Amino acid sequence: MENYQPASPRTDRKTVERNRRNHMKTLYSDLNSVIPNQNSKEAMPMPDQLEEATNYIKRLKNKLERLKERKEQLMGIERLSKSMSSSGMTTVELRKPPHIEIHDMGSALEVILISEFLSHFMFYEIIRVLQEEGADVVNANFYLLGQTYFHTIHSEVGESTFGSGAARISSRLKAYVHEFFNSL
């Protein structure tokens, strides 16, 4: 027992500092490993690693914001939420289903979509369905009147689409609009 000497405070501090540095080195290495385009053969100085990680995180945040905005645009939610907040309306008051009318005019079809919110995605999908069914879109536009969007699509249909083809297109479009609204 006489040979036992407690560790000096200086030795304890060195050990604590060495452990801290090793832990920081491990954390830097972990951070560097999740940053893309890093060459593991070439060691970067720690400040450069931190700067690269900071820039990467900023790019990810910007990309996330752009993707959120794009999603809102596609779903028409941006218009819906602005209308709700500015008018004080609740979701139940504002959620009226879009109305679609299909007019068969012989060799032409006119599709009119009336909706409380702007949805480019729904508009593009209607055009896609028309094209799948063999209709050639001649003109497509929309306008805003008050709080309501009116989308109008004029298309020409081939001879094989006359009669029952127009009814099939009408049925598909109505089902699509109904399904789209219920997914909101």
DAWO-V44596 format. One record per backbone hydrogen bond with DSSP energy under -1.0 kcal/mol. CO is the residue of the C=O (numbers start at 0). NH is the residue of the N-H. If there is no record, write none. Layout:
CO:NH  CO:NH
This chain:
7:11  8:12  9:13  10:14  11:15  12:16  13:17  14:18  15:19  16:20  17:21  18:22  19:23  20:24  21:25  22:26  23:27  24:28  25:29  26:30  27:31  28:32  44:48  45:49  46:50  47:51  48:52  49:53  50:54  51:55  52:56  53:57  54:58  55:59  56:60  57:61  58:62  59:63  60:64  61:65  62:66  63:67  64:68  65:69  66:70  67:71  68:72  69:73  70:74  71:76  75:79  76:80  77:81  78:82  79:83  80:84  81:85  82:86  83:87  89:93  90:94  93:95  98:113  100:111  102:109  106:156  107:104  108:154  109:102  110:152  111:100  112:150  113:98  114:148  118:122  119:123  120:124  121:125  122:126  123:127  124:128  125:129  126:130  127:131  128:132  129:134  130:133  135:155  138:153  140:151  142:149  144:147  147:144  148:114  149:142  150:112  151:140  152:110  153:137  153:138  154:108  155:135  157:160  161:164  162:166  163:167  164:168  165:169  166:170  167:171  168:172  169:173  170:174  171:175  172:176  173:177  174:178  175:179  176:180  177:181  178:182  180:183
